[in-house]
């Protein structure tokens, strides 16, 4: 049995990520969390929802909440951008929701050993990584979705 992905006894953990932009900053999430990408459509307002929730959409009979990641991440949203899309994602807990982004850029293989951690403990980013001279934020999908559904799990 050969161990091709090991260098000096350290496992290389490569994760296929989808890269998208919000404003001028690029972010990524694991491609395995993405169910589909669809054009942004008008949402139905949800009363008493957090300010970063656009509303809800009907996806083939399933009602999904859509989060405007620009507002969530405190970035100026590009409301007049015709390339805005909703990335439909599923968290590890099985929660499905939409993430409104300015545009999808590409896919990238990210070596998780290259991700530089951010200093904030409760940050929505797990870290930053350099890909082809571009700094990309690695979004913690579980944190974003957890705040949406009020996922207060006691340990």
Protein Blocks (a to p, Z undefined) as FASTA:
>chain_A
ZZfkbgehiacdddddddddehjbccdddfklpmbdcddddddddehiafklnbdcdeeh
iacddddfklmnopacdfklmkbccdddddfkopacddddfbdfbdcdddfklpccdfbl
kbcbfbdcdeehiacddddfklmmmmmnopacdZZ
